[in-house]
Each structure stands twice: as structure tokens, then as C-alpha cells.
Amino acid sequence: MTDKQNEPQPYQYKVYDTSFKSLLQDQPRETLSFFVGGIEYQEELSEKALKPSLTVDSIFLVKRDGVLEILHLEIETEPKSEMPHRMLEYYGILYRK
């Protein structure tokens, strides 16, 4: 039997994923308190967590020293304190893609 045959198929995870998500939706305070000690539940932010598609100023696939990299440029007319946070947000989205 090959390693590929031993790997669980993606659909197998959905059953557990859906069950746990359902439990979190129905009883978030109790479920979170059980799994994460010392927290005090406030509210669910899941629907607020993701922004719609973001637009970048310029993004390029480049090669440097033989390694493919993403070069992301945001052009601003003045410094903004939120820029490091925005760049981190862009990085996370681009990394996933």
C-alpha cells in the first residue's frame, strides 16, 4: 500500500469539521470554555473577520537568486500608521493563494 493510499481523503475531514462548527454555533461559550481554559467569551466575530476581496496597487512574481518570490508594492502619498497591518493582511491572503 502506498503512502498516498494511507492519506485520508479531504471529504473525511468535513464530517468532523461540520460537527465541531455546529457545536461552536449552538453553544460557543460552553464549547470554548471547555477547550480553552481561562477565557471569557464575548461575541462571535466570524462573519466580520474577512473583508471582501482586496485590491493591491502592484504585485509581481519575480525571481531573485533563483528563488520565485512575490513582490508587493503599495504606493501611498503619505505615511499611514495602519500600513504594517494592511501589509500583514495582504501577506496572509496572498500566502493562502
Secondary structure by P-SEA (a helix, b strand, c coil): ccccccccccccaaaaaaaaaaaaaacaaaaaaaacccccccccccccccccbbbbccccccccccbbbbbbbbbbcccccaaaaaaaaaaaaaaac
